[in-house]
Amino acid sequence: MRLFLFLSLLLAAASCQPESRPAATVLVHDDLGRALTLPAHPRRVLALAPSMTEILYAVADTATIVARVPQDNYPAAVLRKPVVNNYPLDMEKLLLLHPDVVFTIEGMTSVDDAQRLQELGIPVYFQRYRTVADVFRGIDDVGRLLGRPAQARRLTDSLRRELKTVVSAPAQQLASSPTVLAITWPDPIYCYGQNTLFTDEIRFAGGRNAVSETFPQPYPALTREYVLKLNPDVLLGGSFEKLDSTLFKNYPELRRTNAYRTRRVFPITGDLLERPGPRVVESVRELQRLLR
């Protein structure tokens, strides 16, 4: 009821504003195929996913970024922005900020919430990432939508050149490449599935995602039997000592895997692997170092 009254007052106030010339707009489709009408020159923007916030800071005029979400911590300048909760979405505070467009990623924001915002005149632009190339394309898209295509292109050209220094040639899936299982939670065991950006990142780093089957969920839960069948050469998600007292303690049979027997169990920088943004090549570099 409180939100309903707030939205009613907001709409009533908007209807009382004097008429002005309509701003130029453009019709676009986001990565989910949703049709959106955006201002041709957005002046107030925010992101509901940390990866998108990092892209905004890399491409946008940072004065146009009006807020951050609680998980944002990079770059440090973002900490000076007001906070809008993204899960659950603080609809009231977001509306009070009057953004011209909100950026988010698939799985972070519900389509229902996005539709509610769109009905109130705030378009929500979704991006979807499955490959490193998708990240580069996404950065270029944001630059185009914000009227800063040259800034975005300089960044993506630099990232492409940097990626070439990580791998001398496009990585190929070789039978000898180590299989890598990256877990997000040890009990129950959740991991990065085949249909995630990790699969492409680990390919560039010289390995293969141990989860070759494509599940409906991007981060599937695995049984101990399934992990034993995968028998990964490398396991990511925590130090050997930490996982020996958690994952391997709870599932002692997993000590038979190659990763445990060779002690190739490593922690990873979550912010790098979890955020498909301007630091994606840095994430590939970290993975490559762990596989050496």
Residue pairs with C-beta under 8 A, 6 or more apart in sequence:
3 91
3 92
6 92
6 95
7 95
7 120
10 95
10 120
11 120
14 121
23 39
23 40
23 41
24 39
24 40
24 41
25 37
25 38
25 39
25 40
26 37
26 38
26 39
26 40
27 35
27 36
27 37
28 35
28 36
28 38
28 125
28 145
29 35
29 36
30 36
30 125
30 126
30 127
31 106
31 126
31 127
31 128
31 138
32 106
32 111
32 126
32 128
34 111
34 114
34 126
36 118
36 123
36 124
36 125
37 123
38 100
38 101
38 123
38 125
38 145
39 100
39 101
40 147
41 147
42 64
42 100
42 101
42 145
42 146
42 147
43 64
43 100
44 64
44 66
44 97
44 98
44 99
44 100
45 56
45 60
45 64
45 65
45 66
45 99
45 100
45 101
45 102
45 103
45 146
46 53
46 56
46 65
46 66
46 67
46 68
46 84
46 94
46 97
46 99
46 102
46 103
47 53
47 55
47 56
47 65
47 68
47 69
47 102
47 103
47 104
48 69
48 84
48 86
48 89
48 102
48 103
48 104
48 108
48 109
48 124
49 69
49 86
49 103
49 104
49 105
49 108
49 109
50 69
50 71
50 72
50 73
50 74
50 271
50 275
50 277
51 105
51 274
51 275
51 276
51 277
52 103
52 104
52 105
52 127
52 142
52 277
53 65
53 68
53 69
53 72
53 78
54 74
54 75
54 275
54 277
54 278
54 279
55 103
55 138
55 139
55 142
55 277
55 278
56 62
56 65
56 103
56 142
57 65
57 75
57 77
57 78
58 139
58 155
58 277
58 278
59 139
59 142
59 143
59 146
59 148
59 151
59 152
59 155
60 142
60 146
60 148
61 146
61 148
62 77
64 146
65 78
65 81
66 81
66 82
66 97
66 99
67 81
67 82
67 83
67 84
67 94
67 97
67 99
68 78
68 79
68 81
68 82
68 83
68 84
69 83
69 84
69 85
69 86
70 83
70 85
70 86
71 86
72 78
72 79
72 81
73 79
73 271
74 271
74 279
82 97
84 90
84 93
84 94
84 97
85 93
86 108
86 109
87 108
89 109
89 110
89 113
91 113
91 116
91 117
94 102
94 117
94 122
95 117
95 120
95 122
99 122
100 122
101 122
101 123
101 124
101 125
101 145
102 114
102 117
102 122
102 123
102 124
102 125
103 124
103 125
103 127
103 142
104 114
104 124
104 125
104 126
104 127
105 126
105 127
105 128
105 129
105 276
106 126
106 127
106 128
107 218
109 124
109 126
113 124
114 124
114 126
117 123
117 124
118 124
125 145
127 138
127 141
128 134
129 135
129 138
129 197
129 276
130 195
130 196
130 197
130 199
130 200
131 197
131 200
132 163
132 197
132 200
132 201
132 204
132 280
132 281
132 284
133 200
134 197
134 276
135 197
135 276
135 277
135 280
136 156
136 159
136 160
138 276
139 152
139 155
139 156
139 159
139 277
139 278
140 149
140 152
140 153
140 156
142 152
143 149
143 150
143 151
143 152
143 153
143 155
144 152
155 278
159 278
159 280
159 281
162 281
163 204
163 281
163 284
166 204
166 205
166 281
166 284
166 285
166 288
167 204
167 206
171 203
171 204
171 205
171 206
173 203
173 208
177 206
177 207
177 208
178 206
178 207
178 208
178 233
178 234
178 264
178 291
179 207
179 208
179 209
179 210
179 230
179 231
179 232
179 233
179 234
180 202
180 207
180 208
180 209
180 210
180 232
180 233
180 234
180 235
180 236
180 287
180 291
181 191
181 209
181 210
181 211
181 227
181 230
181 232
181 234
181 235
181 236
181 259
182 191
182 192
182 198
182 202
182 209
182 235
182 236
182 237
182 268
182 273
183 189
183 190
183 191
183 192
183 235
183 236
183 237
183 238
183 247
184 190
184 191
184 192
184 219
184 237
186 237
186 238
186 243
186 246
186 247
186 250
187 246
187 247
187 250
187 251
188 221
188 222
189 221
189 222
189 223
189 224
189 227
189 247
189 251
190 219
190 220
190 221
190 222
191 211
191 219
191 220
191 222
192 198
192 199
192 209
192 211
192 218
192 219
192 273
193 199
193 209
193 211
193 214
193 215
193 217
193 218
193 219
193 220
194 209
194 211
194 212
194 213
194 214
194 215
195 214
195 215
195 218
196 218
196 219
197 276
197 280
198 209
198 273
199 209
201 273
201 280
201 283
201 284
201 287
202 208
202 209
202 287
203 209
204 284
204 287
204 288
205 284
205 287
205 288
205 290
205 291
206 288
206 291
207 233
207 234
207 287
207 291
210 230
210 231
210 232
210 233
211 220
211 222
211 230
222 230
224 251
224 253
224 254
227 251
227 254
227 257
228 253
228 254
228 256
228 257
230 257
231 257
231 258
232 257
232 258
232 259
233 258
233 259
233 262
233 264
234 259
234 264
234 265
234 266
234 290
234 291
235 243
235 257
235 259
235 260
235 264
235 265
235 266
236 265
236 266
236 267
236 268
236 290
237 243
237 247
237 267
237 268
238 246
238 247
238 265
238 267
239 265
239 266
239 267
240 263
240 265
240 266
242 267
243 265
244 265
247 254
248 254
248 255
248 260
254 260
255 261
258 264
259 265
266 290
268 286
268 287
268 290
269 283
269 286
271 279
272 279
272 282
272 283
272 286
273 283
273 286
273 287
